[in-house]
């Protein structure tokens, strides 16, 4: 899964335990992104992470409620340490953050 349009990038996908969020996480991984699979349901984010890693992708399951500031801070810190090995969200290279909360619109933040 390392070759693709998103190779070398990091994607944080919230609401990734099912539906559009799950599909987004799996698709981004298929395109080469390292994916943080984020939602409140631990069993489901672990299931999605297993799908990604079984196909050769890189994924990290993170439990977070994005309506809580402390959870968001912990999520971004975990992505920095565990996905990129940095102290904070990457400041170099591309990164895509996707917030999906069960209704459109989906918010995309592309940092480069």
Number of C-alpha atoms within 10 A of each C-alpha: 17 16 12 13 12 20 17 15 22 29 26 27 26 26 26 30 26 17 11 16 24 24 15 21 30 25 15 26 30 23 19 23 29 28 30 29 30 30 26 16 16 14 13 19 26 20 15 24 27 17 14 24 15 10 12 14 21 21 27 22 24 26 23 22 17 18 8 9 11 11 15 15 13 14 21 18 16 21 25 18 14 14 19 15 12 14 13 14 18 20 11 9 10 16 21 19 17 19 19 21 16 12 7 7 9 13 11 13 13 12 14 11
